[in-house]
Amino acid sequence: MAPKKRPETRKPLEMVLCPKSKKSRSPRELEPAAKKLCVKGPGCSRRSDSGCLRERLTSLQVPPQCRSIVRALHHHKLGRTAWPSLQKDLQQSFLHSLASYRISQKAAPFDRRATSLTWHPTHPSTLAVGSKGGDIMLWNLGIKDKPTFIKGIGAGGSITGLKFNPLNTNQFFTSSMEGTTRLQDFKGNTLQVYTSYDTCNFWFCSLDVSEKSRVVVTGDNVGNVILLNMDGRELWNLRLHKKKVTHTALNPCCDWFLATASVDQTVKIWDLRQVKGKSSFLYSLPHSHPVNAAHFSPDGAQLLTTDQKSEIRVYSASQWDSPPSLIPHPHRHFQHLTPIKASWHPRYNLIVVGRYPDPNFKSCFPHELRTIDVFDGSSGKLMHQLYDSESSGIISLNEFNPMGDTLASLMGYHVLIWSQEKAGIWK
């Protein structure tokens, strides 16, 4: 069943620090409560229904603690352990730590749902969040002061893309349904308007920035992609897709390499130096449904795509047009829900994505939880699920900070911060 639309009413800023409590429990600890949700129906027994959820949750065993990380690092330094083996040990250790992750802080700063999220590139405890009303919050998790808040225009001002300026991290770029791509500071000043439409029929849906090439790329709702330099000069403006460009991504290790995703059911890869029109792509990757996102991995060697229904794909470099690794996953599209997008962990080959249970999904089971799922990027295996019974809504966006130890999630109006719990004290 699709979620009901929440009234767009103004609410005061809410900030909550979540102490350790019995209510913040892992999925395995929620098994007794889950049993109570099972209702006996025709053709099935109460016992089998109550066991279905338990079997699903307990199937995700926490990976065994790997051998001493200090010893592994020492052996690698001595040349006794190859880097792939060390990386595997480190990833396994991180997966083991996820069992102790809980929601440490919550915020409900907006009167409309949150739509975009980005971490500060050099301050791992600072993030920026945009809303459907055009509001923007800068939140430093390490201080008790209220977050910096920039008021938007309200209806029609939805922030569709948000990136810190890599040349000056006191500034940020936004793309919005207001019909602009602009550079702003956190005093609320607009420093420069890069693109602008004078009509409400056209708007911008995606944004990315390159520090090395000093370019800004943005896509709009009719398939146009615009490339500009940091001074605001337009380099080219071309219609590269038939429909809305939902995502633009520059490769972090080869920034003339651009991926664009669209609701025309394709992801296309481009060489920015050779783009001349819609047929000048390097690769076109057809999908079965409209596509929400296309993210390059931190090392630039893989491309992660999320469609609008039930499929995550991982493509590999140098073989972009080869059959991808397919991960079935329920995350169907709904008009009044911020589109669900899978993302990469910044240090490990792991994928994180919110689950929107679908009764028509092949592996769906009764009373399935709205978890955050963590997949292995190589095998596609589900490695862990995060869940909090007091924040059980659909989680659309998830992004780890640059250090990879704190996770920010967007759930409707709420911003959730997950961190590791140690001896009753939050990191």
Buried (B, 14 or more C-beta within 10 A) or exposed (E): EEEEEEEBEEEEEEBEEBEEEEEBBBBBEBBEEBBEEBEEEEEEEEEEBBBBBBEBBEEBEBBEEBEEBEEBBEBBEEEEBEEEEBBBBBBBBBBBBBBEBBBBBBBBBBBBBBBBBBBBBEBBBBBBBBBBBBBBBBBBBEEEEEBBBBEBEBEBBBBBBBBBBBEEEEBBBBBBBBBBBBBBBBEEEEEEEBBEBEEEEBBBBBBBBBBEBBBBBBBBBBBBBBBBBBEEEEEEEBEBBEBBBBBBBBBBEBBBBBBBBBBBBBBBBBEBEEBEEBEEBBBEBEBEBBBBBBBBBBEBBBBBBBBBBBBBBBBEBEEBEEEBBEBEBBBBBBEEBBBBBBBBBBBBBBBBBBBBBBEEBEEEEBBBBBBBBBBBBEEBEBBBBBBBBEBEBBBBBBBBBBEBBBBBBBBBBBBBBBBBBEEEEBE
